[in-house]
Amino acid sequence: MKKLFFKSIALFVLLVFLIMVFNVAVNTIISNNVDFSINDHTKYVVFGHSHSESAINDSLVSNLENLSKSGESYYYMYPKVKNVINQNPNIEYVLIDFSNNQIDSAMDDWIWGDNYLSNRYLTYAPFISNTAQLTILKNNFFGFLEYFPVSLKRNFKRVIDNEYYFSKFEKLGGYNYLVRDKTDSLINAVGNKAYKPNLNNEISNSNIEYLEKIISFCEANNKKVILFRSPQHKLNPELRNEIKFKEILQTKFSNLDFLDFNDFPLDNIEFGDFGHLNFRGAKIFSLWLDLRIKEALLEKSNKNEMVKNQIKQFGLQDRTNLMSYYDQKLVENKKLLMNNILSKGNSFDTKHTFLEGFKSNKLFFYSDNNFRYMAIEFSGDNPMELLKDKSFGVHGIIYDKDFDLLPSWVKAKKSNRLTWKSDFEIYNIEDKSYMFLTLKKDCEIEDFKQLRIFLMDEIEYKGTIGNPMEIEHYSFKKGLLNKNENSINEVTSKMEKLLTTAVRKKLSLQLQHVFSEELKSVALIPFSDESNQYIAIEYTNEYPEEFLKDKALGIQALAYDKDFDLLPDWVKQKDGAKFLSWKSDPERESFNGKYYIILTLDKKCKIDKWEQLRIFLINRDEYKGTIGQPLEINNVEFKG
């Protein structure tokens, strides 16, 4: 019995040892390959939590990048700072937000609390030393046991997928454009009296220890470190530990410059709440900070006193001057952005006719922390009159492996597509004409299986206008992932080819059907390619644009009993359900003098032949029942 016991112990120890060796190997591979690169013109970098994240709009401060991240303690900030500093030699100054709540004992929970382990630990685990991980193990043993294997699994997947660009799997940080106005309601709730000091605050020695580590590392790498405190409302309850805060500042960080912006004069409407600036306050504060940096504030020996004096003297005229400066700044930023897109963005030559009178010669793609950009170089006359009532639509089809990186609202729809609508601006640069598009960055996916660029009505989507363009296997960071002559296709050519094949194979079903008085069909063509199944509905009357503008088509496909096992698991789990459902926005196409509404159904399984197909009109925004008369067809096969 004793032998069995000791043998079990030995096997357990061996297993733990092998897991730890495997973990070290995976973390080493990631650490050696990870990309924490930022803009190469960045001279000043900001680290902090939500206070600085919402206070400093780095688009308004020259040569500065805000890498603050909400809920990030100094413990997790430490490995981020190390990687950013090591990979970006252009950085000269490191500005670290040091605020009242960062000394509070609540910061301990930000390090080893379950909520933060499930987020921050999973993000930074490959870069946290074994010694540092003992801090979590000692303070939350069961939490560590729960999230360590999750971390190992995620990191192993990164190695398998060759994903080392850090912002691909977790945003590095950035300015938070905070739209919030809670301050007046908070004042009404608590009264307009400042909180009394609390002399018995417990502090987080662990968080302070890692701030010291960050400072030591930066100084060892010849970076100038400056602590600062973001503006806070005078009624912020976190200011109750002000005496303890200044005591720690004096005893532990007296050798550092501390720029105290806490009392920067802002109105209630410029605070999102007592602890955070909203976008209005960030605009004022960031413009002011930009001017001070341009005046070489950070290089002055008496910078602390200068900040105090300038804050005291800040008045109405200063605000007026800042607004004038803001207009100037916008022009500067636009020029800088356009230069970055054209000089640093990925580009390729492509001749494409979006509309007669609007033809592209070259495309440029560029991405930063907050947006993706496209520039279309075009020739000929200015197309403003031609495009005056139009916008651009962009659809990005992702790779299956990146599904978990999609925004939650996209994943909830089980969609593999990101969509954008963009207005455009036209500029002439060095005798060439460019059209610039801006796409909001909803997630960190940079590589797309397919990008589809098209013109549409500027008010609402009523189908594509003209000839869309498709680009296969493209990355905003790397350019073409599969470089061949067929990477760029006109959608009309592709759809024309598919329709030609379907007609040649006599796949058309002659079915006259009245969906509604506005939409009547004479034929239906089911066909497919490697990724999708399609239904082309040939209609007789004029395209019912007004009628369909708020409608989509629903499709239900009933499987044969013999194909039940081919259905997705999530369908089979529904008490023997045998049908799949789709919703498709109608898209207009014309071919050989005939007019079609094209429905696109993503392939959810390998079934090509269905016992029954049901097609019906529905409300586009939400399902409120069928509209008009559904069409039911038996024994329908989608052929390639």
Backbone torsions as a table, in degrees:
resi	resn	phi	psi	omega
1	MET	NA	-40.5	179.7
2	LYS	-64.2	-40.6	179.5
3	LYS	-59.9	-43.8	179.4
4	LEU	-62.3	-40.2	-179.6
5	PHE	-63.1	-49.9	-178.1
6	PHE	-67.7	-32.9	176.3
7	LYS	-64.8	-40.4	177.7
8	SER	-63.9	-41.9	178.4
9	ILE	-61.9	-44.6	-178.8
10	ALA	-62.8	-41.5	178.5
11	LEU	-64.8	-39.2	179.1
12	PHE	-64.0	-45.6	179.4
13	VAL	-62.3	-41.7	178.6
14	LEU	-62.2	-42.6	179.5
15	LEU	-62.4	-45.6	178.9
16	VAL	-60.8	-42.6	-179.9
17	PHE	-61.1	-45.3	-179.6
18	LEU	-64.5	-39.8	177.3
19	ILE	-62.3	-42.4	-179.4
20	MET	-66.5	-39.7	177.7
21	VAL	-63.3	-43.6	178.9
22	PHE	-62.4	-42.1	179.3
23	ASN	-62.4	-43.6	179.1
24	VAL	-62.6	-41.5	-179.6
25	ALA	-63.3	-45.9	179.7
26	VAL	-62.5	-46.5	-179.2
27	ASN	-64.1	-35.3	179.1
28	THR	-66.8	-41.9	178.3
29	ILE	-61.0	-45.3	-180.0
30	ILE	-65.2	-45.9	-177.9
31	SER	-61.4	-35.3	-178.2
32	ASN	-77.4	-18.3	-175.2
33	ASN	-116.1	-12.6	-172.0
34	VAL	-64.0	146.6	-177.9
35	ASP	-113.3	109.7	176.2
36	PHE	-108.8	26.4	-174.6
37	SER	-69.6	144.9	175.1
38	ILE	-124.7	-173.0	-178.0
39	ASN	-58.7	134.8	-174.9
40	ASP	-76.7	-5.3	175.8
41	HIS	-95.1	-0.2	-176.8
42	THR	-70.9	125.2	178.8
43	LYS	-107.1	-32.6	-178.5
44	TYR	-118.4	133.2	178.7
45	VAL	-127.7	139.1	-176.8
46	VAL	-112.2	131.7	173.4
47	PHE	-121.0	143.5	179.0
48	GLY	173.4	-168.3	177.2
49	HIS	-106.9	-149.4	-170.9
50	SER	-65.1	-24.6	-179.2
51	HIS	-62.5	-53.5	179.9
52	SER	-75.4	-27.1	178.1
53	GLU	-58.5	-38.2	-178.5
54	SER	-97.9	-7.7	-175.3
55	ALA	-92.7	-31.6	-171.9
56	ILE	-114.4	106.4	175.9
57	ASN	-84.1	99.2	-172.0
58	ASP	-70.1	-10.7	174.4
59	SER	-72.6	-13.1	-179.6
60	LEU	-106.8	1.1	-179.4
61	VAL	-121.1	116.7	-174.6
62	SER	-64.4	137.1	173.6
63	ASN	60.4	23.5	179.8
64	LEU	-121.9	140.3	176.0
65	GLU	-125.1	126.8	-179.5
66	ASN	-92.8	111.9	179.8
67	LEU	-108.6	21.6	177.4
68	SER	-65.4	152.4	-179.6
69	LYS	-145.1	129.4	-178.0
70	SER	-56.8	135.5	175.2
71	GLY	75.1	16.3	-176.1
72	GLU	-100.1	116.9	177.3
73	SER	-80.1	168.5	178.0
74	TYR	-65.7	-26.1	178.9
75	TYR	-58.3	-48.1	-179.7
76	TYR	-83.5	-22.1	177.5
77	MET	-69.2	-31.1	-176.1
78	TYR	-56.7	-53.8	178.1
79	PRO	-64.5	-30.5	177.6
80	LYS	-66.6	-46.0	179.6
81	VAL	-59.9	-44.3	-178.2
82	LYS	-59.2	-46.2	-178.4
83	ASN	-68.6	-40.9	179.7
84	VAL	-64.2	-44.5	-179.5
85	ILE	-65.2	-44.4	-177.7
86	ASN	-63.5	-33.2	-173.4
87	GLN	-99.3	-0.8	-177.1
88	ASN	-134.1	79.2	-176.5
89	PRO	-64.7	-13.2	179.8
90	ASN	-71.4	-16.9	-179.3
91	ILE	-69.3	131.2	178.4
92	GLU	-112.2	-38.5	-177.2
93	TYR	-119.1	136.6	174.3
94	VAL	-115.0	114.7	179.8
95	LEU	-103.0	121.5	-175.5
96	ILE	-116.6	123.7	179.0
97	ASP	-72.0	123.7	179.0
98	PHE	-126.7	106.0	-172.5
99	SER	-124.9	171.9	-172.7
100	ASN	-57.3	-43.8	-175.3
101	ASN	-72.9	-10.7	-178.0
102	GLN	-81.0	-6.6	173.2
103	ILE	-101.3	-10.5	-174.3
104	ASP	-69.6	150.3	-179.2
105	SER	-62.3	-19.3	177.0
106	ALA	-60.9	-21.5	178.2
107	MET	-64.3	-24.9	177.2
108	ASP	-58.9	-40.1	178.2
109	ASP	-65.5	-30.8	177.8
110	TRP	-67.3	-17.2	-179.7
111	ILE	-94.7	-54.6	-173.9
112	TRP	-119.0	7.2	175.3
113	GLY	-68.1	149.1	-175.5
114	ASP	-55.5	-41.3	-178.2
115	ASN	-61.6	-33.5	-178.1
116	TYR	-87.2	-28.2	173.7
117	LEU	-64.4	-39.2	-177.5
118	SER	-69.8	-12.6	-179.1
119	ASN	-119.7	-70.3	-173.8
120	ARG	-65.9	-43.7	-178.5
121	TYR	-63.3	-43.1	-179.8
122	LEU	-62.8	-28.7	179.9
123	THR	-76.8	-45.4	-169.9
124	TYR	-103.2	-0.5	-175.5
125	ALA	-49.3	-42.0	-178.0
126	PRO	-62.4	-18.2	-173.7
127	PHE	-109.9	3.0	-179.7
128	ILE	-95.3	126.4	-177.5
129	SER	-65.6	159.2	178.2
130	ASN	-60.0	-38.0	178.6
131	THR	-62.8	-43.4	179.5
132	ALA	-66.1	-34.2	-179.6
133	GLN	-67.6	-24.5	176.6
134	LEU	-62.4	-27.8	177.2
135	THR	-59.4	-43.0	178.3
136	ILE	-70.6	-44.7	-177.6
137	LEU	-58.0	-41.2	-178.1
138	LYS	-71.2	-32.3	-173.1
139	ASN	-99.1	-19.0	177.8
140	ASN	-151.0	73.6	-174.3
141	PHE	-58.1	-48.8	-176.3
142	PHE	-71.9	-33.0	175.5
143	GLY	-63.7	-41.7	178.7
144	PHE	-63.5	-43.6	179.1
145	LEU	-62.5	-32.1	-179.4
146	GLU	-73.4	-41.5	-170.9
147	TYR	-98.1	-15.3	177.3
148	PHE	-60.0	-50.4	179.2
149	PRO	-65.3	-31.9	177.0
150	VAL	-63.9	-43.4	178.7
151	SER	-62.5	-45.0	-178.8
152	LEU	-61.4	-42.5	179.8
153	LYS	-63.3	-46.0	-179.3
154	ARG	-63.4	-42.4	-177.0
155	ASN	-71.2	-35.2	175.9
156	PHE	-63.1	-38.4	177.7
157	LYS	-63.6	-38.1	177.8
158	ARG	-61.4	-39.9	179.0
159	VAL	-65.8	-45.5	-179.9
160	ILE	-61.7	-41.6	-178.0
161	ASP	-82.7	-3.8	-179.5
162	ASN	58.6	41.2	-178.5
163	GLU	-103.0	100.5	-177.0
164	TYR	-119.5	-1.5	176.2
165	TYR	-78.3	111.4	-167.9
166	PHE	-55.8	-44.1	-176.8
167	SER	-67.4	-9.8	177.0
168	LYS	-69.1	-38.4	-177.1
169	PHE	-107.7	-7.7	176.4
170	GLU	-164.1	125.3	-178.9
171	LYS	-61.3	131.4	-176.1
172	LEU	-65.5	-28.4	-176.5
173	GLY	142.5	178.4	179.0
174	GLY	157.3	169.5	179.1
175	TYR	-67.4	136.6	176.8
176	ASN	-105.7	110.4	178.7
177	TYR	-74.4	91.1	-170.7
178	LEU	-85.6	115.9	175.8
179	VAL	-102.1	93.7	-176.3
180	ARG	-154.3	141.2	179.9
181	ASP	-139.8	68.2	-176.1
182	LYS	-101.0	-6.3	-167.4
183	THR	-62.3	-49.0	-178.7
184	ASP	-62.1	-40.2	179.4
185	SER	-67.3	-33.5	176.8
186	LEU	-68.2	-39.1	177.9
187	ILE	-64.2	-41.9	177.5
188	ASN	-61.3	-31.9	-177.6
189	ALA	-78.5	-38.1	-172.9
190	VAL	-107.8	-9.8	-176.5
191	GLY	89.2	167.2	-173.8
192	ASN	-101.0	41.9	179.9
193	LYS	-117.6	136.5	179.4
194	ALA	-68.1	150.9	179.8
195	TYR	-72.8	145.3	176.5
196	LYS	-73.7	144.7	179.7
197	PRO	-60.6	145.5	175.8
198	ASN	-112.8	117.2	-174.8
199	LEU	-91.6	-3.6	-174.0
200	ASN	-112.0	32.5	-178.3
201	ASN	-70.5	134.0	170.4
202	GLU	-84.7	143.4	-176.1
203	ILE	-115.0	162.5	177.2
204	SER	-98.7	98.2	178.6
205	ASN	-65.3	-31.6	-179.0
206	SER	-65.7	-44.4	-179.0
207	ASN	-65.4	-41.2	179.2
208	ILE	-65.3	-37.0	178.9
209	GLU	-60.0	-41.0	-178.2
210	TYR	-77.2	-23.8	170.8
211	LEU	-65.2	-40.8	177.9
212	GLU	-63.6	-38.0	177.8
213	LYS	-64.5	-41.5	178.9
214	ILE	-60.7	-46.4	-178.7
215	ILE	-62.2	-45.4	-179.1
216	SER	-61.3	-42.7	-179.5
217	PHE	-63.7	-46.0	-178.9
218	CYS	-62.0	-44.1	-179.5
219	GLU	-66.6	-36.0	177.9
220	ALA	-65.6	-23.2	178.5
221	ASN	-102.1	20.4	173.5
222	ASN	61.3	35.6	173.7
223	LYS	-101.6	140.6	179.2
224	LYS	-84.0	121.0	-175.0
225	VAL	-102.7	131.3	176.7
226	ILE	-130.8	126.4	172.2
227	LEU	-86.9	146.3	175.9
228	PHE	-146.9	160.8	175.3
229	ARG	-121.0	125.1	-179.9
230	SER	-68.0	156.3	177.8
231	PRO	-59.6	138.6	175.3
232	GLN	-131.7	153.2	176.3
233	HIS	-70.8	145.4	-175.9
234	LYS	-63.1	-19.0	-179.8
235	LEU	-94.9	7.5	-179.5
236	ASN	-60.9	119.7	-178.1
237	PRO	-63.0	-19.8	178.9
238	GLU	-67.8	-14.2	178.7
239	LEU	-76.6	-3.3	-180.0
240	ARG	-63.8	-22.6	179.7
241	ASN	-95.9	23.5	-174.2
242	GLU	-55.7	-39.0	-179.2
243	ILE	-64.1	-46.0	178.7
244	LYS	-65.9	-39.1	179.7
245	PHE	-58.6	-47.3	-178.5
246	LYS	-70.6	-29.9	177.1
247	GLU	-64.4	-45.6	179.1
248	ILE	-66.9	-38.7	178.2
249	LEU	-59.6	-40.3	-177.1
250	GLN	-76.2	-39.6	-174.7
251	THR	-82.2	-30.9	-174.3
252	LYS	-108.5	-25.5	-172.6
253	PHE	-130.8	28.2	-176.3
254	SER	-68.9	-19.5	-179.7
255	ASN	-83.5	-1.6	-178.9
256	LEU	-107.1	153.3	171.0
257	ASP	-73.1	136.0	177.6
258	PHE	-126.6	110.5	179.0
259	LEU	-94.1	111.4	-174.2
260	ASP	-98.1	102.3	177.7
261	PHE	-96.4	12.8	-173.2
262	ASN	-55.2	-39.4	-175.5
263	ASP	-98.4	19.8	178.2
264	PHE	-56.6	126.4	-171.1
265	PRO	-72.5	108.7	177.3
266	LEU	-131.9	154.3	178.1
267	ASP	-82.8	161.4	179.3
268	ASN	-54.1	-38.1	-176.5
269	ILE	-68.7	-12.1	-179.7
270	GLU	-96.8	0.9	172.0
271	PHE	-104.9	135.7	173.3
272	GLY	-73.3	-37.9	173.2
273	ASP	-157.2	-165.5	-175.4
274	PHE	-67.9	-23.1	-174.9
275	GLY	-108.7	-7.9	-172.4
276	HIS	-134.7	140.4	172.2
277	LEU	-80.1	142.3	170.2
278	ASN	-88.7	-174.0	-174.7
279	PHE	-61.3	-29.0	179.6
280	ARG	-68.7	-48.8	-179.9
281	GLY	-64.8	-39.3	179.4
282	ALA	-62.5	-35.8	179.5
283	LYS	-62.7	-49.3	-179.7
284	ILE	-63.3	-50.5	-176.1
285	PHE	-64.3	-41.4	-176.9
286	SER	-68.5	-40.1	177.5
287	LEU	-63.5	-42.8	178.2
288	TRP	-62.0	-44.1	-179.8
289	LEU	-64.1	-39.7	179.5
290	ASP	-60.6	-42.4	178.6
291	LEU	-64.9	-39.6	179.9
292	ARG	-65.7	-40.5	179.5
293	ILE	-65.7	-38.6	178.2
294	LYS	-66.5	-23.5	175.9
295	GLU	-85.1	8.8	177.6
296	ALA	67.8	32.2	179.0
297	LEU	-54.5	-44.6	-173.1
298	LEU	-68.2	-15.2	-179.9
299	GLU	-94.4	-6.7	-177.8
300	LYS	-77.5	148.2	177.7
301	SER	-77.3	-26.8	-178.4
302	ASN	-107.6	35.1	-173.5
303	LYS	-60.2	-33.7	-178.9
304	ASN	-62.2	-47.7	-179.9
305	GLU	-67.7	-37.0	179.3
306	MET	-60.6	-41.8	179.3
307	VAL	-63.4	-45.7	180.0
308	LYS	-58.5	-46.4	-177.3
309	ASN	-67.3	-40.6	-178.2
310	GLN	-70.1	-33.0	176.4
311	ILE	-66.8	-40.2	179.0
312	LYS	-64.3	-34.6	-175.0
313	GLN	-88.9	-5.9	-175.6
314	PHE	-65.6	124.0	-176.2
315	GLY	-137.7	-167.1	-175.4
316	LEU	-61.4	-40.2	-179.0
317	GLN	-64.6	-35.6	177.8
318	ASP	-62.8	-39.7	177.7
319	ARG	-62.7	-44.0	179.7
320	THR	-61.1	-43.0	179.3
321	ASN	-64.3	-36.4	-179.9
322	LEU	-65.1	-35.6	179.5
323	MET	-67.7	-36.8	175.6
324	SER	-66.9	-40.8	178.5
325	TYR	-64.3	-34.4	179.8
326	TYR	-60.9	-44.7	178.4
327	ASP	-59.4	-42.2	178.4
328	GLN	-65.4	-38.9	-177.9
329	LYS	-65.5	-38.5	179.3
330	LEU	-60.3	-41.5	179.1
331	VAL	-65.4	-43.5	178.9
332	GLU	-61.2	-45.5	-177.8
333	ASN	-64.3	-39.0	179.9
334	LYS	-63.8	-42.1	178.4
335	LYS	-64.0	-43.2	179.6
336	LEU	-64.0	-43.4	-179.9
337	LEU	-63.0	-46.6	-179.6
338	MET	-62.6	-37.8	177.6
339	ASN	-64.2	-40.6	178.5
340	ASN	-64.9	-42.9	-179.6
341	ILE	-60.7	-44.7	-174.9
342	LEU	-80.4	-29.5	-176.2
343	SER	-97.1	-29.7	-175.8
344	LYS	-113.0	-13.4	-178.1
345	GLY	-75.3	162.0	174.1
346	ASN	-76.6	142.0	-177.6
347	SER	-143.5	158.0	170.9
348	PHE	-157.2	153.1	179.4
349	ASP	-81.7	133.8	176.1
350	THR	-156.3	125.8	175.2
351	LYS	-91.2	120.6	-179.1
352	HIS	-146.5	137.1	178.3
353	THR	-103.5	103.6	176.0
354	PHE	-72.4	-43.7	176.7
355	LEU	-146.9	155.2	173.6
356	GLU	-61.5	117.6	-175.2
357	GLY	104.5	-6.1	177.0
358	PHE	-139.2	100.6	-176.7
359	LYS	-124.9	136.5	-179.7
360	SER	-94.5	150.1	175.7
361	ASN	-110.6	-31.9	-172.9
362	LYS	-156.5	147.1	177.1
363	LEU	-120.8	145.3	176.5
364	PHE	-125.8	140.8	178.7
365	PHE	-128.2	137.5	-177.3
366	TYR	-149.3	149.1	-177.9
367	SER	-140.1	139.5	171.6
368	ASP	-127.3	-161.2	-174.7
369	ASN	-65.8	-29.5	-170.0
370	ASN	-116.2	-22.8	-173.7
371	PHE	-141.5	160.0	166.1
372	ARG	-110.7	146.5	-175.9
373	TYR	-129.5	149.2	171.7
374	MET	-130.2	141.2	172.1
375	ALA	-124.8	128.9	179.6
376	ILE	-110.8	113.4	175.2
377	GLU	-81.8	127.0	-178.2
378	PHE	-130.1	161.4	179.5
379	SER	-118.8	167.7	179.3
380	GLY	92.6	-164.6	-177.1
381	ASP	-70.8	158.6	175.8
382	ASN	-61.1	122.2	-174.2
383	PRO	-88.8	17.4	-175.4
384	MET	-57.3	-41.8	-178.7
385	GLU	-67.3	-39.8	179.3
386	LEU	-64.7	-34.2	-173.5
387	LEU	-108.0	16.4	-170.7
388	LYS	-62.3	-26.6	-179.1
389	ASP	-113.1	26.3	-174.7
390	LYS	-127.9	156.6	172.3
391	SER	-129.1	174.5	174.4
392	PHE	-102.0	140.1	169.3
393	GLY	-109.5	143.9	177.1
394	VAL	-134.0	127.3	175.4
395	HIS	-114.7	131.5	177.4
396	GLY	-117.1	114.4	175.6
397	ILE	-88.3	125.8	-175.3
398	ILE	-92.2	165.1	171.0
399	TYR	-77.4	148.7	-177.8
400	ASP	-56.1	-36.4	-176.3
401	LYS	-65.7	-17.8	-177.6
402	ASP	-98.7	9.5	-175.2
403	PHE	-57.0	-40.1	-177.2
404	ASP	-67.4	-14.9	-179.8
405	LEU	-87.3	-7.8	-179.6
406	LEU	-68.8	154.4	172.9
407	PRO	-59.0	149.2	-175.3
408	SER	-58.6	-35.4	-177.5
409	TRP	-70.9	-22.3	174.8
410	VAL	-81.3	-43.4	179.3
411	LYS	-61.5	-34.2	-179.9
412	ALA	-61.9	-27.7	178.2
413	LYS	-87.4	1.3	-176.2
414	LYS	54.3	36.9	-178.1
415	SER	-98.8	149.4	175.4
416	ASN	-111.1	25.1	-172.7
417	ARG	-130.6	132.7	169.9
418	LEU	-100.6	141.8	-178.0
419	THR	-128.1	144.2	177.1
420	TRP	-137.9	152.9	169.1
421	LYS	-125.5	133.7	-176.4
422	SER	-137.5	132.9	165.4
423	ASP	-74.7	175.6	-175.4
424	PHE	-137.2	157.3	174.4
425	GLU	-126.7	143.1	-178.9
426	ILE	-112.3	130.4	178.4
427	TYR	-134.8	147.2	172.5
428	ASN	-104.5	121.1	-177.8
429	ILE	-130.0	119.2	179.1
430	GLU	51.3	50.2	175.3
431	ASP	67.3	17.0	175.0
432	LYS	-123.3	150.9	-177.2
433	SER	-107.3	136.3	-177.3
434	TYR	-132.9	146.0	172.8
435	MET	-114.0	123.4	-175.3
436	PHE	-106.2	131.3	176.8
437	LEU	-116.7	146.0	178.8
438	THR	-124.4	127.2	-178.9
439	LEU	-119.9	123.9	-179.0
440	LYS	-64.5	139.8	-177.4
441	LYS	-90.0	98.9	-178.9
442	ASP	-84.2	-16.8	179.1
443	CYS	-158.5	178.7	-173.6
444	GLU	-97.4	15.7	177.4
445	ILE	-71.1	126.5	179.3
446	GLU	-112.6	-24.6	-176.4
447	ASP	-100.2	128.3	-177.1
448	PHE	-122.8	137.6	175.6
449	LYS	-65.3	-35.5	179.1
450	GLN	-155.3	138.6	171.5
451	LEU	-115.9	133.0	-179.3
452	ARG	-122.8	120.8	-175.2
453	ILE	-117.6	128.2	-174.9
454	PHE	-152.8	161.6	174.6
455	LEU	-91.0	147.9	179.7
456	MET	-150.0	169.7	176.5
457	ASP	-64.4	138.6	-174.6
458	GLU	-72.7	-20.2	-178.1
459	ILE	-86.9	-49.9	-178.9
460	GLU	-153.5	158.8	-178.0
461	TYR	-74.8	121.2	177.5
462	LYS	-126.1	25.2	-174.9
463	GLY	103.0	165.8	-180.0
464	THR	-74.9	152.6	178.4
465	ILE	-116.9	130.8	179.2
466	GLY	74.8	-146.2	-174.6
467	ASN	-109.9	107.2	176.4
468	PRO	-67.2	163.8	176.4
469	MET	-119.7	141.2	173.8
470	GLU	-118.3	137.1	176.6
471	ILE	-122.8	122.5	-177.6
472	GLU	-92.2	139.3	171.9
473	HIS	53.6	73.1	-176.6
474	TYR	-128.0	145.1	178.4
475	SER	-124.4	133.1	176.3
476	PHE	-67.1	-23.8	-179.1
477	LYS	-93.6	-33.1	-170.1
478	LYS	-115.2	-12.8	-175.3
479	GLY	86.4	-152.6	-178.3
480	LEU	-64.3	128.5	178.7
481	LEU	-88.1	-21.7	-179.1
482	ASN	-132.2	85.9	-169.7
483	LYS	-77.2	103.6	173.7
484	ASN	-152.6	167.0	-173.4
485	GLU	-67.0	-18.1	-176.3
486	ASN	-96.5	11.8	-178.9
487	SER	-68.2	-25.8	-177.0
488	ILE	-113.9	121.2	-178.1
489	ASN	-130.3	148.3	168.9
490	GLU	-82.8	131.0	-177.9
491	VAL	-59.1	-37.5	-179.1
492	THR	-62.2	-36.9	178.8
493	SER	-65.0	-43.5	-179.2
494	LYS	-65.0	-47.9	-178.5
495	MET	-66.8	-36.7	177.8
496	GLU	-62.8	-40.6	179.1
497	LYS	-64.4	-43.9	179.9
498	LEU	-64.1	-44.4	179.9
499	LEU	-65.8	-39.7	178.7
500	THR	-59.8	-45.1	179.4
501	THR	-63.1	-42.9	-179.1
502	ALA	-63.7	-41.3	179.9
503	VAL	-68.6	-42.3	179.9
504	ARG	-61.4	-36.6	179.2
505	LYS	-82.5	4.5	178.5
506	LYS	56.3	48.3	178.8
507	LEU	-87.5	-6.6	-176.9
508	SER	-69.3	133.8	176.9
509	LEU	-106.2	119.2	-177.7
510	GLN	-80.3	95.8	-175.8
511	LEU	-130.5	106.8	174.2
512	GLN	-82.5	129.0	-177.8
513	HIS	-150.0	142.0	177.4
514	VAL	-104.5	98.8	174.9
515	PHE	-67.3	-40.7	176.5
516	SER	-161.9	174.2	177.8
517	GLU	-59.6	-28.0	-176.1
518	GLU	-86.7	-22.2	-175.4
519	LEU	-130.9	112.8	179.9
520	LYS	-127.5	131.9	-177.6
521	SER	-107.6	153.6	175.4
522	VAL	-117.3	-17.7	179.9
523	ALA	-158.4	161.8	179.9
524	LEU	-141.5	133.9	-178.7
525	ILE	-121.9	110.3	172.8
526	PRO	-90.7	130.0	178.6
527	PHE	-152.8	173.5	-173.8
528	SER	-152.9	164.0	167.0
529	ASP	-129.7	-161.9	-175.3
530	GLU	-70.2	-21.3	-174.0
531	SER	-110.0	-31.1	-171.0
532	ASN	-137.7	160.8	165.2
533	GLN	-108.2	145.9	-176.3
534	TYR	-127.9	151.0	170.5
535	ILE	-126.5	121.0	175.6
536	ALA	-103.5	117.9	179.4
537	ILE	-101.2	112.7	176.3
538	GLU	-81.6	125.9	-177.5
539	TYR	-116.2	158.3	-172.9
540	THR	-97.9	-49.7	-174.7
541	ASN	-79.1	176.3	179.4
542	GLU	-60.6	145.5	-177.6
543	TYR	-57.2	123.0	-175.3
544	PRO	-81.6	68.4	-172.7
545	GLU	-58.3	-48.3	-178.4
546	GLU	-64.5	-40.9	-178.6
547	PHE	-66.0	-40.4	-173.7
548	LEU	-88.6	-3.0	-172.5
549	LYS	-63.2	-25.3	178.9
550	ASP	-116.5	22.4	-176.6
551	LYS	-126.5	156.6	173.0
552	ALA	-131.1	178.7	174.7
553	LEU	-116.1	133.3	175.1
554	GLY	-97.2	144.1	-180.0
555	ILE	-131.7	130.3	173.7
556	GLN	-122.9	130.9	-179.3
557	ALA	-119.7	121.7	-179.9
558	LEU	-95.1	125.9	-177.5
559	ALA	-85.0	152.6	170.4
560	TYR	-69.2	153.9	179.6
561	ASP	-56.7	-38.8	-176.7
562	LYS	-65.2	-19.4	-177.9
563	ASP	-100.8	9.7	-175.5
564	PHE	-56.0	-41.0	-176.9
565	ASP	-68.2	-16.3	179.3
566	LEU	-83.8	-11.8	179.5
567	LEU	-69.4	153.7	175.9
568	PRO	-59.6	150.7	-178.2
569	ASP	-58.4	-38.5	-176.2
570	TRP	-68.1	-18.5	174.9
571	VAL	-84.0	-45.0	-177.8
572	LYS	-62.6	-26.3	-179.0
573	GLN	-75.1	-8.0	-178.6
574	LYS	-88.4	58.3	175.8
575	ASP	50.7	49.3	174.2
576	GLY	78.7	18.0	178.6
577	ALA	-60.9	143.6	-176.0
578	LYS	-123.8	17.1	-177.4
579	PHE	-128.1	152.4	173.9
580	LEU	-110.1	152.0	-179.1
581	SER	-126.3	146.3	175.0
582	TRP	-136.6	156.7	168.9
583	LYS	-125.9	130.0	-177.2
584	SER	-134.0	128.6	172.4
585	ASP	-73.5	137.2	-177.7
586	PRO	-72.7	138.3	175.6
587	GLU	-124.7	134.4	-177.1
588	ARG	-84.3	138.9	172.3
589	GLU	-142.4	150.4	173.4
590	SER	-125.6	144.4	-176.4
591	PHE	-157.5	125.8	178.2
592	ASN	53.0	40.0	176.7
593	GLY	78.0	5.1	177.8
594	LYS	-112.8	157.2	-174.6
595	TYR	-119.1	134.8	-174.2
596	TYR	-130.8	150.2	164.2
597	ILE	-103.7	122.5	-176.7
598	ILE	-99.9	128.8	174.0
599	LEU	-111.3	132.8	-179.0
600	THR	-112.1	124.2	-179.3
601	LEU	-118.8	116.4	178.5
602	ASP	-67.6	143.3	-178.3
603	LYS	-75.0	110.2	-179.3
604	LYS	-94.6	-12.1	178.6
605	CYS	-159.3	-176.5	-175.2
606	LYS	-95.3	14.2	179.5
607	ILE	-80.6	125.8	177.6
608	ASP	-109.0	-20.6	-178.3
609	LYS	-118.6	127.6	-174.2
610	TRP	-117.6	146.6	179.0
611	GLU	-67.1	-37.3	179.1
612	GLN	-151.4	143.6	175.7
613	LEU	-121.6	132.4	-179.1
614	ARG	-123.6	123.6	-177.8
615	ILE	-122.7	132.4	-174.7
616	PHE	-153.6	155.2	177.0
617	LEU	-82.3	142.2	177.4
618	ILE	-142.0	166.2	173.5
619	ASN	-67.2	138.1	-174.7
620	ARG	-70.6	-36.8	-174.2
621	ASP	-78.2	-44.2	180.0
622	GLU	-153.4	152.9	-176.4
623	TYR	-74.9	121.3	178.3
624	LYS	-125.8	23.9	-177.1
625	GLY	100.9	166.7	-179.8
626	THR	-73.4	153.1	178.2
627	ILE	-115.2	129.7	178.8
628	GLY	73.1	-148.0	-174.2
629	GLN	-106.1	117.7	176.0
630	PRO	-67.9	155.8	175.7
631	LEU	-108.9	126.5	178.0
632	GLU	-117.7	130.6	-178.5
633	ILE	-130.9	134.6	179.1
634	ASN	-97.0	150.9	174.4
635	ASN	53.7	65.7	-177.8
636	VAL	-106.2	129.7	179.3
637	GLU	-120.1	132.7	176.2
638	PHE	-95.9	115.0	-179.0
639	LYS	-111.3	147.2	178.5
640	GLY	-82.0	NA	NA
